[in-house]
Amino acid sequence: MPGPKRIRLQVMLDAPSKELTRSLLKRVHKHEPVEVQQRLESRLTTLATHLDGVGDLKVGDTLDLDYVPGRGVLL
């Protein structure tokens, strides 16, 4: 389906954002073929840097990942 998209992450436990980053990257490496991982590598590195910069996450916090056509993903 064309157009903008949003993934909203609702935080359910207190943790450093680096834990979210580690979990996300672990799942990508576990569930995606090597070819897909290679294509996504630079974009995942950028996303990881931004997620790590969020700091401490608290219960009830939300993170929105918005895909904007022609622009990319915004956090």
C-alpha positions as CSV (number, residue, x, y, z in Angstrom):
1,M,0.0,0.0,0.0
2,P,1.6,3.3,-1.0
3,G,1.8,6.3,1.3
4,P,3.2,7.1,4.7
5,K,3.3,4.4,7.4
6,R,3.8,4.4,11.2
7,I,5.1,1.9,13.7
8,R,4.4,2.9,17.3
9,L,6.4,1.2,20.0
10,Q,4.9,1.4,23.5
11,V,7.5,0.9,26.2
12,M,6.5,-1.7,28.7
13,L,9.5,-1.7,31.0
14,D,12.2,0.8,32.2
15,A,15.4,0.2,30.2
16,P,18.1,2.1,28.4
17,S,17.3,2.6,24.8
18,K,20.5,0.6,23.9
19,E,18.5,-2.5,25.1
20,L,15.8,-1.8,22.5
21,T,18.5,-1.3,19.8
22,R,20.3,-4.5,20.8
23,S,17.0,-6.5,20.7
24,L,16.0,-5.0,17.3
25,L,19.3,-5.8,15.7
26,K,19.4,-9.3,17.1
27,R,16.0,-10.1,15.6
28,V,17.0,-8.7,12.2
29,H,20.1,-10.9,12.2
30,K,18.1,-13.9,13.4
31,H,15.1,-13.6,11.0
32,E,16.4,-11.9,7.8
33,P,18.6,-13.6,5.1
34,V,22.2,-12.3,4.8
35,E,21.4,-10.6,1.5
36,V,18.7,-8.5,3.2
37,Q,20.9,-7.7,6.2
38,Q,23.6,-6.5,3.8
39,R,21.2,-4.2,2.0
40,L,19.9,-2.8,5.3
41,E,23.3,-2.5,7.1
42,S,23.9,1.3,6.7
43,R,20.3,2.1,7.4
44,L,20.2,-0.1,10.5
45,T,23.4,1.5,11.8
46,T,21.8,5.0,11.4
47,L,18.6,3.8,13.1
48,A,20.6,2.2,15.9
49,T,22.5,5.5,16.5
50,H,19.2,7.4,16.7
51,L,17.6,4.9,19.0
52,D,20.7,4.8,21.3
53,G,20.5,8.6,21.6
54,V,17.0,8.5,23.1
55,G,18.4,7.6,26.5
56,D,16.5,5.9,29.3
57,L,13.0,4.6,28.3
58,K,10.3,4.6,30.9
59,V,7.1,2.5,31.1
60,G,4.4,4.3,29.1
61,D,6.9,6.1,26.7
62,T,6.1,5.8,23.0
63,L,8.5,5.8,20.1
64,D,7.0,6.5,16.6
65,L,8.9,5.3,13.5
66,D,7.3,7.2,10.6
67,Y,8.0,6.3,7.0
68,V,7.5,9.3,4.8
69,P,7.7,8.6,1.0
70,G,10.6,10.5,-0.6
71,R,12.1,11.3,2.8
72,G,12.7,8.1,4.6
73,V,12.1,7.0,8.2
74,L,11.8,9.5,11.0
75,L,12.0,8.8,14.7
